[in-house]
Amino acid sequence: MYLGTLPAVTNRATYKEQIEVSDADTGELIDLTDATIAFEIRDPASFETCLSATLAAGIAVISTGIFEVTFTSAQMRGLAAATYDVGCVVTRDDDEQLIAGTLPVLDGVIA
């Protein structure tokens, strides 16, 4: 599991993050074919979800063990400049908390 701060992003650009999922014991990339993946950005003050993505919308499996989360620039414009909580869960046989961290969002300045 990744604990920490993801790289800063701006609220005026599309957000794309590729995430790799590997077996902790062997290091081999995990087949995500039958997985369920959820990624959320949440306001730490209100605990409300600001943006969420799943395989149905916003997440795409790129290759074995690698998926990409995408939020459009229009979606990102809904975020104020702040640091948000981020979580990602991958479910195959059991739920696995993949990410528990924060995401700094900077004001992109341009309207």
Stockholm file with secondary structure:
# STOCKHOLM 1.0

chainA/1-111         MYLGTLPAVTNRATYKEQIEVSDADTGELIDLTDATIAFEIRDPASFETCLSATLAAGIAVISTGIFEVTFTSAQMRGLAAATYDVGCVVTRDDDEQLIAGTLPVLDGVIA
#=GR chainA/1-111 SS CEEEECCCEETTSCEEEEEECBCTTTCCBCCCTTCEEEEEEECTTTCCEEEEEETTBBEEEEETTEEEEEECHHHHTTSCSEEEEEEEEEESSSEEEEEEEEEEEECCCCC
#=GC SS_cons         CEEEECCCEETTSCEEEEEECBCTTTCCBCCCTTCEEEEEEECTTTCCEEEEEETTBBEEEEETTEEEEEECHHHHTTSCSEEEEEEEEEESSSEEEEEEEEEEEECCCCC
//
